[in-house]
């Protein structure tokens, strides 16, 4: 069984979000981590490796420094890693990203593709399902549990859905998007880290992508344009009053609402 | 000369730090308070290979270097000195001598499960009457007439991982020879002893000032029979084996001391930025700033010595002086930085919940065990004046 996991290097929002003067995210000023949903997806794949001996390949698209997130994945137990990096692929929105990743996946063999539900930097949850469309394979999103029947070549997924869950079965190959609630990802091992730095990461550029049109990649192939990005607007301190009675409090509030022309 | 860690070691540090923060830190107060050996943490460390970091893969280890191992002990000790010394004693004092002096059979039988973390290791040299002066060792091993087994009699004290370990490296004298001046000299040998061997029992558990969760026990040997093949290294060569093993051990303890100091510095930075007196944080007072600057400088200097010693262990046959310098400086740094951290915390520093007082108690032992600071000075000056 072959499992491909798509992972993304994202800024660690724990240390606060930092912006450049032009309003775009200052990724260089923030620590980079593996996107949490993707890490859960990788853990799910590694459990399939433990259980069925699946071969796990991790794929990421990003700057050359995204190499680090692939090494981390190999230090956790992934067998192979592919980095898709090329200047012409920069500035991609979800459409261009999914087109690009699908172009890379066409070069790989897979029974299962696992992606995270969404990345903490963009929060779109679009790339995984879009990849499945490009590759014309079924998608099951928001996986909380994954069970594989290797003989029947099927996968059964418990899918989170608002106030309930669905049990969805699909034939492989298919794509699953994973929630960080899916599992508790393992740590790397020290020896795994040393091995990961001895292994090669396959690096692919634009010309290695299969069946991808130039009109669907990079900034030019991105229908989405970001008008403005901003941090949370900080609210000022509220006004505290100590009314003499409940009636006085109600009068005060009503007065304020009238002043703001709410009532 | 390169002072920059490579990406591999940086990633290893991030692993150790994350593990320490998530798995070790939440239990540190309780481990100190209850004096309970953190078996669950050891099991987690086993799962992730922390118990055999510098041991080659063919012997069940991780195949990393002494620097990676030192960084592991450092990061664990930042949040819990007890956990740091469990790994250090196991790796440096039990795995390492078997790797260095063991036969292939001994490595397969003992080192493989130790490095995998399935078994825990300990080391017994110190006795009630023999600490720094090894000639005072009373524990004796006598070989049977048929040469098949040794009989061990005596006791060892202050043994780290004491009752929790499975495999022990024990030193005993096996011969008495006369030197050139006609004085009697004991010749020592090292033995691998398994827990459960008849005649091997445990004495009292020590009630300690610091590293209170580490299992410190007296080991007692009464007509304890050890198979002849469990002699580690050559007969009569126990003393150099012990000294060489302690050279490595001192790098582990230096890393523990470094971690304790850095942990206290981190807490002091956090606290002084929050605590307000006279309308501003105490971090805004120049006294605090100067204290923190001194503490950080000492930590950095200690780190360079510890990492240099770890690198010396990787590249050199002899690293006694590097290890002694690292341990001397890191241990004294740990004591000074933790004491200053408690002072910066004021009254809160004296309260257990704030943890810096525990770090101060944990720091003290690093100036004492695996050779006191005075012994380190003897080693360093001995090399200078040779």
Interface residues (C-beta under 8 A of the other chain):
Chain A: X68 X71 X72 X75 X186 X187 X188 X189 X190 X191 X192 X193 X194 X196 X197
Chain B: X7 X8 X11 X12 X15 X18 X19 X48 X49 X50 X53 X57 X61 X62 X63 X64 X68 X72
